[in-house]
Every structure is written in C-alpha cells, then in structure tokens.
C-alpha cells in the first residue's frame, strides 16, 4: 500500500500547477458565498413570503434552485476540480497530462456554471431535482466532466508511483460515475422516460449526485489530507477498500427510498431500503480508518484547524450514517416524508460532512499555493465556531419542524396543512438565524483566504517543518 507522508508529498510539490488550483478555488469561494446567500434569502421567504416578492428573478422558486445548484455545483464541484488538480499530480508523481486542457476545464466550467445559475434566476430550468440547469447548459457540463475524467485517467496511466492510493480510487470513480449520472439524469431521463419510470430514474440521479459524486470526492480528500496532516499512515488499507466497494455496490440502489408509498414497484422500494441500511458498512469503515489514523495525534485538535474540521465532519458523518438508513424505513418515512426533516438531512451530508472536509483540505494547501501563512488564526476560529453553532441550530430546528409537521399530519385527524405551516413557522425563523451564522462563518473563511494570499506572512522553513505552531 502507498503511504502518504509529508516528506513524500513535499518532494512532489513542483508537479502541481498552483496557479490553476488557486483559480479554481477562488471561483469556488465566490459561489460558496453567493450560494449560501441564496439559501438565507430563501429561508427568509418562509416567514415573509412577500420578501423580494416583486422581483421575478428573486422569486422563491428561482432562489431555491439557485441556492441548491450554487452550493452543489458552484461551490463544491468547483472546489473538487481544484482539489483533484492538486491531489492527482501529487499521488502520481507527474504533472497532469495535457496541461492546456486543465485551463480549458477550469475556464469552461466557470463560464458554463455561471450561465447555468443566471438561467435559473431568469426562469429557465428543467424539472430535474439537483439538475435544474437548462439543456443548453447540460450539454457543455457533460462534455467538461468527460474531459477532466479522461485527463485524470491518462495521468494515472502515466504515473511514476507504482501503487494507486485509495484517494485515486475515489477520484476516478467519482468522476466516472458523475459523468454517466449527469448525462442520464439531465439529457436522457427528462426526454425519453415518463411517469413511474421517470420518477425511478430521477431518484437514482438526485441521490447519486450526493452518493456517487460528492461522497467519493469528499472521501478522497479525507483519505489524502488526514495522513498528510497527522503524519500517520492510513490505519487500514483493507478498510479503505471495504468502504470503496461498499459505496460502489450499495449506493446506486438507494434512490428509490425517496419514493416510498409511490407507484414504483414495491420490490424496488424494498431493495432501496435494504441498500440504505447496508450503507452503514462503508461509512463506518471510513470513520474507523479516520479514528485509527488519528491514533497518538488527538492533541492536534487544539492546534490544527484542519484537524478540527476533519474530525467535526467525521462526527456529522456518523450522524448521517445513523439518520439516513433509519429515515429510509417505511415506518419513519410515514412521519418525515416531504417534511423539513429531509431538508435537514440533506444539509447534514453536503454541508456538515463534505464541506467541512473540503475546508480542512483548503486550509492545508492554501499556504502551499500562495507561499504565505494563514492570515488570521482568530478568523479561522470564528469560521469553525460560527459554522458549527450555526449548522447545529439550523439542523436541529429543521429536524424538529419535520417531526412536528409529520406528527400533526399523521397522528391528528382533520388537520389542515396550513395549520402545520403555522405550527412550524417559529422553527423557520430560528433556521434563518442558524443559516445566517453559517454564512458569516463562510465569509470569515473566504476573507481569511483572500488576505492570506495578499498580505500573509511569507512561508519559511520553520513553518514548513512545524506547522502546528502556526495553524491553530
């Protein structure tokens, strides 16, 4: 097994196109803030429906999908591209093949994703959850995914390193699965399938955006940065393979658990429930590996902001693992289906887990990309605590609202839907507070990264050899 170490990785630093990675991450920073702002504005509309109501571009229906696509594709996907262009050269020992193609990918993605987001605000969209971008955006998006996937495969094929480290397994799988999934969900299903078949494939697509794109990319970052930061080898190669193949085997079948009690065949729904329960296996293998890798290094929680976000993401991953399978059960679905509980769960995975791990990776590589130390440790601390407290407030209120609304609809007779809305409106107000704190935390992060690149202290040898004295 290949062991990722600080020494081994630092020797390959020159293979990374730092300018390219910085460009991609800067664009991701923009969409992190803009996407989260869209979410806060959307949440305000739950309590004040007339808020911005006379501006068509900022209507609820447009803002909601703008927020969703902004964070899933604008923020996370753009950051994942940048991180891939950092990790692949380091793990293969060579520069990316076709260097000019890398810039084509980054520039094209910036233009196409921006057009997609503007199209949503202008009212052009298609009825695909987590894929509302219109078809004239979907075609170039599919081409970009295919291009970067091919580039990564050819880079790995020409690698100097004998072994293929587990992060590369997740990277290649994530890009391959997502290229296929995006075409299926956006260019095939809306135009060639209808009715129950369309719903079943839609369930596969929307769930695979999280499970076969965001999950493998986030896990690749975890497996890369945790050993490098702690200077410990990955605890168990076998566990990493169990996690990878468990994800590949079980996740594709889980999408139908969003459509329990629907006309979709019962056996399909049952397989989705069983597969959802089996996801406990790959999740626990990842967490066990992370805990094992941290052996003897838990003191770093007090000195490394990267470790704080890595461990926090792991805690949320455990909660996700418990919550996801249990809410897929029919008895639980009767209560929480179509309620805010599901919204809270979606944020738990994308924000609570994978955004946290992405932030951890960026904190680690940003001084390497800019040649400067992190500008402000206080801002890093504010980022962490605002993110943690804000998300805890938002998630708990969403889950509480879901249980209240679901309980009223299922346990009380002759309850009007509007009565449930009135009952949970206080939860929505608190949710907006939590979301605002989350956005402020993200603003601290982006400002810190910007100021680091602009005026941060230059990196010296002491910083490189003993980072824990700087990054806290």
N, C-alpha and C positions, 0 to 999 in steps of 0.2 A: 504493500500500500504506500502511496505517496504521502509524506508527512509535510504539511505546510508549516514553515517556520519563518520567523522574522528574518533570519540570516539568509535563508534560501530565497525568500521573496525579494529582499533588498537587492540581491545580485541581479535581478531581472528588471529592475526599475526602468532601465532605459528602453525596454521594449514597448512601454506604454506611451501612446500618443496623449500626453497630458492636456494639450490644448483641446483635443477632440472631446475628452471626458469632461473637461471644465465646461465647454459649450453645452453639452447635453445636460449637465446638472444645473447650469444656470437657467436653462429653459424649463427644467423640471421645477426649480424654485418658483418661477413665475406662476406656473399652474398649480403649485401647492397652495399659494396664497389666493389666487383667483378662484380656484375650485372650492376652497373652503369658504371663501366669502359668499359664493353662490349658495352653499349649504346653510350659512347663517341667515341670509336673506330669505331663503325658502322656509326656514323654521319660523321666522317671524310671521310669515303669512298664515301659519296655522292658527295663531291667536288673533291676528289682524288681517283678515282676508283682503281688505281694501289697500293694504300697504303696497305702494308702487303699482296698484291695480290698473291705473290708467295708462301705463306704458306697456304696449303689447310685447316688446322684447323682454320685459321682466315679469311677465305673467307666470303664475305658479307652475303650470305645465311645462313651460320652457325652462324656467330656472331649475326645476328639479332634475331634469335630464342633463342640463348643463353642468350642474354640480356633480352628478354621478359620473359622467364621462370625463369631466375635468380632473377628478381625483384618480379615477381608474386608468384612463389613457393619457391625460395630460400630465399628471404628476407621476404616478407610479411607473407607467410604461416608459416614459422618457427617462426617468432615473434608472430603470432597469437596463435600458440601452446603454447608458453611460457606464453603469457598473459592469455590464458584460464586456464593454470595450476596455475596461480596466482589468478584470479578472482573467479573461481568456488569454491575453498575451502573457500574464504573469504565470499562469498554470501550464502553458505550453512551451514557454521559453523563447518564443519568437514573436515578432510583430504580426499584427493582423495582415492576412493576405489582402491584396488589392486595397492599399491604403486610401486611394481616392474614393473607393466605394463607401468607406466609412463616413466620409464627409457627405456623400450623396444621401446616405441613410439619415444622418442627423439633420441635415438641412431640409430634406424632403419631409421628414416626419414633423419638423417644426411648422412647415408651411401647411401640410395636409391636415394635421391635427388642429391647427388654428382655424382653418377654413371649416372643419367639422364643427367646432364649437360655435363659431359665428353662425353657421347654418342653423344650429339648434335654436339660438336666440331669435333668428329671423323667421322661425316657424317651419323650417324644412327638416323633417325627420321621418323615420320609418318605425313601424310598430315592433321593434325588437328591443327587449329589455337589455340594458348594458350594451346596446348596439344601435342607438337611435340615429347615428350619423347617416345621412342620405347616401344613396348608391354611388353618386359621383365622388364621394369620399372613400367609400368602402373599397372600391377597385384599387386606387393607389395605395391604401393602407395594406391590402393583401399583398401587393407587389413589394412593399417595403419589408414586411415580415418575411416574405420568401427570400428577399435579397440578403438580409442580415443573417438569416438562418443558414443559407448556403455559404456565406462568408465564414461563419463560425465553424461549420463542418470542415471546410477546406483548411482553415487554420489549424484545427485539431489534427487533421490528417497529416499535416507537415510539421507537427510538433517535434521538439527536441527531447521533451520529457518522455520516458518510457511508459510510465503509468498515467492513467486517466483518473484524476482525482474526482471525488464524488461531486464536487461543485460543478464540474463539467458535465457530469451525467444529468444533473438537474437543469443546467443551462440548455443543453442540446435538446433535451426532452421538452422543456417549456417552450422553446421557440418552435419546435416541430409541431407539437400539439396545437399551439395557438395559431400557427399559420393555417392548419387544416380547419380548426374550430372556427376561426373568423370567416373563412370562405363559406363553410357550412351554414353558420348562423346568419350571415348578412347577405350572401349572394345566392344561396341555394334555397334555404328553407322558406324565406318570405315569398318566393316566386314560383316554387314548384310543389309546395305542400300546403294543405289546408286542413281546417278542423282539428280533430284529435291528433293526427299525425304532426301537424304544425306545432301544437302545444307540447307534444312529447319531445320533439327536436329542439324547440325553444328552451325547454327545461334543461336539456343537455347542454345547450350553448351557454346560457347565462351562468349555470353552475360551473361550467368548465372555464369560464373567464377567471373565476376565483381559483378553482382547484387545479387547472391544468396550465395556467399562466402565472397568476400572482403567487400561488403557493410554491411552485418549483423555483421561481426566480427569487423569492424571499428566502427559501431554504438554502439555495445556492449561496446567498450572501452569508447566512448564518454559518454554514459549514466552512466558508472561506475565512471570514473575519474572526470567528471565535478562537480557532487555533493560533492565528497570527497574533491576535491581541494578547492572549494568555501565554503564548509561547509553549503551549502544551500540544502534543499530537491529538488528533481526534480519538476519543475514547475507544470506539469500536467501529472498524470498517464493516463488519458483518451487520451491525445495527443500521449503519447508513444505507446498506443495500436493502435490508428489510424495509426500511422506510421508503426508499425509492420505488421498489417493486410493489409495495403495498399501495402506494399512491397511484401507480400506473394501473394496477389491477382493479381497485375498488372504486376510485373516484368517478370514472366515466359513467357508472351506473346509478349515480345518486340523484341526478337532476329531477327525476320524476317525483321525488319526495316533496317538491313544491306544488304538486298537483294531486295530492291525496284527496279522495272522495270525488274525483273528477271522472269523466267518461273514459279516461285512459284505462286500459286493461288492468284488472286488479293484480295480476301476476307481475306486471311491470312495476306497479307501485310497491309490491312486496319486495321485489328484488332491490328497489331503490332504498327501502328501509333497511334491509339486511346489509347492503353495501355501506350505508351511512354508519351503521353500528361497527362495521369492520374497519372504518377509518380510525378507530381508536388505536389500532396497531401501528400504522405509520407515524401517527402523531406522537405516541408515547416513545417510539424508537428514537425520534428526533430529540425529544426532551431528555430522555435518558442519556443520549450521547452528549447533549449540551451540559448536563449536570456532571457527567463523568469528565468531560474536558475541563471543567472548572475546578477539578479537584486540586486543592492546595492553592487556589488563586482567588478564593472568595473575598479576600481582603481588597481586591481590586475594585470591588463595588464602591468603595469610598473614595477612590482616586481616579477612576476611568469613566468618563461619561459614556463611552462606547459600551462598556460592560453593563452599565445601568440600563441602557436601552435594550441591550440584548436580553438581559435577564427579565426585564419587565415584559418584553414581547413574549418570552417563554411562559411567563405566568399567564398571560392572556391566551396563549396557545393552548394551555391545559384547560382553561375555562371554555375555550372554543370547542375543544375535543369533547368535553362533557355535554355542553349545551347543544351542539349540532346534532349528534346522534339521538339524544333524548327528544329533541323537538321534532325529529323525523317520525317518531312513533305516532300511530293514529290517535291514541288517547290524548296525547299532548297537542297534536295538530287540531283537534276539535276545539281547543281553547284558544290557541295563539295564531291560528291561520288567518292571514290578512290583517294582522294587528301590528302595532309598533314593536312588539317583541322581535319579530323577524328583522325589522329595520335595525334594531339594536344589535342583533347577532351579526348582521352584515358589516356594520361598523367595527365590531369586535375583531373580525378577521382582517379586513383590509387596513384599518387604522391601528387597532390595538396590537396586532401582531406584525404585519409585514411592513407597515410604515415605520414602526419602531425599529425593526431590524435594518431598514434602509437608512434611517437616520444614523444608526450606530456605524454602519459602513462608511457613510459620508464623513462623519466626524473623524474617522481614522484616516481616510485617504486625502482629505482636503488639505492638510499641511503638506503632504507629498505632492499634490497637484499644484499648489501655489507657492511652495517654498517658504511658507510663513506659518508661525504658530497660531493656534486658535486665539482670536482677538480677545474674547472676554469669557472667563470661567463663570462669572455671575450670570451672564446671558445664557450660558449652557445650562446652569442650574434652573433659571427661570423657565427655559424651554422644557426641561424634564418635568418640573412640578406642575406647570400650567397644563401640560399635555396629560399628565396622569390624573390630576384632580378634575380637569375639565371633562376628560373622557369618562371617568368614573361617574360624574354627575349625569352626563348625557346618557350613558348606557343604562344605569340603574333606573332613571326615570322612564326611558323607553320600555324597558322590560316591565316596570311597574304598570305603565299605561297599557301595555299589551295584556297583562293579566287582568286588570280591571275591566277593560273593554270586553275581552273574551269571556270573562266570568259573567258579566251582565248579559251578554247575548246568549250564553248557553245555560245559565242557571236561573235566570229570571224570565218569567213569562210576559209576553206582550210589551217588551221593551223596544221603544223606538230607537232607531240608530242615532238620531240627533241627541238623544239622552246620553248615549255613551260618549258622544263628542263633548258634550258639556262636562261630563264627569272627568274626562282626562285632559281637558284644556289646561288645568294648572300644571300637569306634568309637562305639557308642551312649552309652557313659559320657562320652567326650570331647565328643560332641554336646551333652549336657546342660550341660557346663561352658560351651560356647560360647553356648548359649541363655540361660543364667543371666546371662552378661556382657551379652548383648543387652538383657535385661530391666532390668538395672541401669542401662544407658545410657538406656533409655526413662524410667526413674524419675528420673534426673538431669534429663532434658528436661522432664518434667511438673512436677517441683518447681521448676525454674527459671522456667517459665511462670507458675506459681502465685505465686511470690514476686515476680516482675516486676509482676504485676497488683496485688499487695498492698503492697509496700514499695519497688519500684524507683524510682530517681531520676526525677523528672519530666522529660519531654522538653522541651528548649529549642531555640532556633533553631540553635545551633551543632551540635546533634545531628542535626537535620533536614538541614542543608546539608553536613555532613561526617561521615557515619555510620561511615566506616571507622576513625575514631579511637575508636569505642565498641564496635562489634561486631567481635570478633576470633575 
